[in-house]
Amino acid sequence: MGFEIAAIAKTKKHFIAELEKLDPSPAKPHFMLKGKELQAKIKQYGIGKLKPKSMLIDDLQKVLSIDKTAVQAVEETLWRKLQ
């Protein structure tokens, strides 16, 4: 597994999830929004474009967990080959 970098910007998936919380029954389903229409909704609800600190911490923990698992797998393989 390769090293992954945690992005600080939200993705469309994040914006849609936040819109679902703020406006649970829209006239047009949020997942169908795109481009200027999506940007207008984001602006309407004042949704920030960057991930909050808690989201960034979760992303970093996932990346570190994956890297730790990869390191352990390599160590176990090397240990078996040395025996």
Phi and psi restraints in degrees (value plus and minus 20) as a CYANA .aco file:
   2 GLY   PHI    -107.9   -67.9
   2 GLY   PSI     147.6   187.6
   3 PHE   PHI     -96.2   -56.2
   3 PHE   PSI     108.3   148.3
   4 GLU   PHI    -130.3   -90.3
   4 GLU   PSI     123.7   163.7
   5 ILE   PHI    -121.3   -81.3
   5 ILE   PSI     113.3   153.3
   6 ALA   PHI    -101.1   -61.1
   6 ALA   PSI     103.5   143.5
   7 ALA   PHI    -100.5   -60.5
   7 ALA   PSI     128.8   168.8
   8 ILE   PHI    -114.8   -74.8
   8 ILE   PSI     -35.1     4.9
   9 ALA   PHI    -107.5   -67.5
   9 ALA   PSI     125.1   165.1
  10 LYS   PHI     -94.8   -54.8
  10 LYS   PSI     134.3   174.3
  11 THR   PHI    -120.0   -80.0
  11 THR   PSI     152.5   192.5
  12 LYS   PHI     -77.3   -37.3
  12 LYS   PSI     -57.8   -17.8
  13 LYS   PHI     -77.8   -37.8
  13 LYS   PSI     -62.1   -22.1
  14 HIS   PHI     -85.5   -45.5
  14 HIS   PSI     -64.0   -24.0
  15 PHE   PHI     -82.4   -42.4
  15 PHE   PSI     -62.8   -22.8
  16 ILE   PHI     -82.2   -42.2
  16 ILE   PSI     -63.1   -23.1
  17 ALA   PHI     -80.8   -40.8
  17 ALA   PSI     -62.0   -22.0
  18 GLU   PHI     -88.6   -48.6
  18 GLU   PSI     -59.6   -19.6
  19 LEU   PHI     -83.1   -43.1
  19 LEU   PSI     -58.0   -18.0
  20 GLU   PHI     -80.3   -40.3
  20 GLU   PSI     -57.7   -17.7
  21 LYS   PHI     -90.8   -50.8
  21 LYS   PSI     -61.1   -21.1
  22 LEU   PHI     -99.9   -59.9
  22 LEU   PSI     -50.2   -10.2
  23 ASP   PHI    -158.9  -118.9
  23 ASP   PSI      59.0    99.0
  24 PRO   PHI     -85.8   -45.8
  24 PRO   PSI     -41.7    -1.7
  25 SER   PHI    -153.4  -113.4
  25 SER   PSI      54.0    94.0
  26 PRO   PHI     -96.6   -56.6
  26 PRO   PSI     143.3   183.3
  27 ALA   PHI     -85.8   -45.8
  27 ALA   PSI     -59.9   -19.9
  28 LYS   PHI    -136.8   -96.8
  28 LYS   PSI     107.9   147.9
  29 PRO   PHI     -73.5   -33.5
  29 PRO   PSI     117.5   157.5
  30 HIS   PHI     -79.5   -39.5
  30 HIS   PSI     -56.0   -16.0
  31 PHE   PHI     -85.1   -45.1
  31 PHE   PSI     -36.5     3.5
  32 MET   PHI    -107.0   -67.0
  32 MET   PSI     -30.6     9.4
  33 LEU   PHI     -93.3   -53.3
  33 LEU   PSI     124.2   164.2
  34 LYS   PHI    -178.0  -138.0
  34 LYS   PSI     144.6   184.6
  35 GLY   PHI      37.8    77.8
  35 GLY   PSI    -154.8  -114.8
  36 LYS   PHI     -84.0   -44.0
  36 LYS   PSI     -51.7   -11.7
  37 GLU   PHI     -84.2   -44.2
  37 GLU   PSI     -64.4   -24.4
  38 LEU   PHI     -86.5   -46.5
  38 LEU   PSI     -63.4   -23.4
  39 GLN   PHI     -80.4   -40.4
  39 GLN   PSI     -58.5   -18.5
  40 ALA   PHI     -84.1   -44.1
  40 ALA   PSI     -62.9   -22.9
  41 LYS   PHI     -84.4   -44.4
  41 LYS   PSI     -62.0   -22.0
  42 ILE   PHI     -80.7   -40.7
  42 ILE   PSI     -63.8   -23.8
  43 LYS   PHI     -87.5   -47.5
  43 LYS   PSI     -61.5   -21.5
  44 GLN   PHI     -76.5   -36.5
  44 GLN   PSI     -61.5   -21.5
  45 TYR   PHI    -114.2   -74.2
  45 TYR   PSI     -19.5    20.5
  46 GLY   PHI      44.5    84.5
  46 GLY   PSI      18.0    58.0
  47 ILE   PHI    -102.7   -62.7
  47 ILE   PSI     107.0   147.0
  48 GLY   PHI     -91.4   -51.4
  48 GLY   PSI     134.0   174.0
  49 LYS   PHI    -107.3   -67.3
  49 LYS   PSI     -37.0     3.0
  50 LEU   PHI    -121.0   -81.0
  50 LEU   PSI     130.5   170.5
  51 LYS   PHI     -89.3   -49.3
  51 LYS   PSI     125.3   165.3
  52 PRO   PHI     -92.3   -52.3
  52 PRO   PSI     143.8   183.8
  53 LYS   PHI     -73.6   -33.6
  53 LYS   PSI     -62.0   -22.0
  54 SER   PHI     -82.0   -42.0
  54 SER   PSI     -58.8   -18.8
  55 MET   PHI     -87.4   -47.4
  55 MET   PSI     -60.6   -20.6
  56 LEU   PHI     -84.2   -44.2
  56 LEU   PSI     -61.4   -21.4
  57 ILE   PHI     -82.1   -42.1
  57 ILE   PSI     -63.8   -23.8
  58 ASP   PHI     -79.8   -39.8
  58 ASP   PSI     -64.4   -24.4
  59 ASP   PHI     -80.8   -40.8
  59 ASP   PSI     -65.1   -25.1
  60 LEU   PHI     -84.8   -44.8
  60 LEU   PSI     -58.7   -18.7
  61 GLN   PHI     -83.8   -43.8
  61 GLN   PSI     -58.1   -18.1
  62 LYS   PHI     -84.6   -44.6
  62 LYS   PSI     -65.0   -25.0
  63 VAL   PHI     -82.3   -42.3
  63 VAL   PSI     -65.3   -25.3
  64 LEU   PHI     -85.2   -45.2
  64 LEU   PSI     -56.3   -16.3
  65 SER   PHI     -84.4   -44.4
  65 SER   PSI     -63.1   -23.1
  66 ILE   PHI     -83.5   -43.5
  66 ILE   PSI     -65.4   -25.4
  67 ASP   PHI     -83.7   -43.7
  67 ASP   PSI     -58.7   -18.7
  68 LYS   PHI     -84.3   -44.3
  68 LYS   PSI     -62.3   -22.3
  69 THR   PHI     -83.3   -43.3
  69 THR   PSI     -61.0   -21.0
  70 ALA   PHI     -84.5   -44.5
  70 ALA   PSI     -62.6   -22.6
  71 VAL   PHI     -82.8   -42.8
  71 VAL   PSI     -63.6   -23.6
  72 GLN   PHI     -82.2   -42.2
  72 GLN   PSI     -60.8   -20.8
  73 ALA   PHI     -83.4   -43.4
  73 ALA   PSI     -62.9   -22.9
  74 VAL   PHI     -84.3   -44.3
  74 VAL   PSI     -64.5   -24.5
  75 GLU   PHI     -80.6   -40.6
  75 GLU   PSI     -63.3   -23.3
  76 GLU   PHI     -84.3   -44.3
  76 GLU   PSI     -60.8   -20.8
  77 THR   PHI     -83.6   -43.6
  77 THR   PSI     -65.8   -25.8
  78 LEU   PHI     -82.8   -42.8
  78 LEU   PSI     -60.9   -20.9
  79 TRP   PHI     -82.0   -42.0
  79 TRP   PSI     -63.2   -23.2
  80 ARG   PHI     -84.0   -44.0
  80 ARG   PSI     -59.4   -19.4
  81 LYS   PHI     -90.2   -50.2
  81 LYS   PSI     -50.4   -10.4
  82 LEU   PHI     -97.1   -57.1
  82 LEU   PSI     -38.4     1.6
